[in-house]
């Protein structure tokens, strides 16, 4: 039960961080490249498609950052709600608490290579 709870919290934080970081990266990229693409004679539809096709590579670049931020936020939420204290008090080690996070992160890493 605890593993599912920690995994759910991690995935929630991971996807939130992934959306935020990908959006920020794309907004900055759009603002820095739009005039360059316009000066090369690209129309609005071509520019839109260019940035739309860039989203998968941006997600691939932001995945490690989102994993790190998801881990930090998950452990922070567990600590803030004194859930870590309760888990430690019941005899569960830190390695056991972070096992679902490590397993999901490993799965994300393997999937990002393919």
Rosetta blueprint (number, residue, H / E / L):
1 X L
2 X H
3 X H
4 X H
5 X H
6 X H
7 X H
8 X H
9 X H
10 X H
11 X H
12 X H
13 X H
14 X H
15 X H
16 X H
17 X H
18 X H
19 X H
20 X H
21 X H
22 X H
23 X H
24 X H
25 X H
26 X H
27 X H
28 X H
29 X H
30 X H
31 X H
32 X H
33 X H
34 X H
35 X H
36 X H
37 X H
38 X H
39 X H
40 X L
41 X L
42 X L
43 X L
44 X H
45 X H
46 X H
47 X H
48 X H
49 X H
50 X H
51 X H
52 X H
53 X H
54 X H
55 X H
56 X H
57 X H
58 X H
59 X H
60 X H
61 X H
62 X H
63 X H
64 X H
65 X H
66 X H
67 X H
68 X H
69 X H
70 X H
71 X H
72 X H
73 X H
74 X H
75 X H
76 X H
77 X H
78 X H
79 X H
80 X H
81 X L
82 X L
83 X H
84 X H
85 X H
86 X H
87 X H
88 X H
89 X H
90 X L
91 X L
92 X L
93 X L
94 X H
95 X H
96 X H
97 X H
98 X H
99 X H
100 X H
101 X H
102 X H
103 X H
104 X H
105 X H
106 X H
107 X H
108 X H
109 X H
110 X H
111 X H
112 X H
113 X H
114 X L
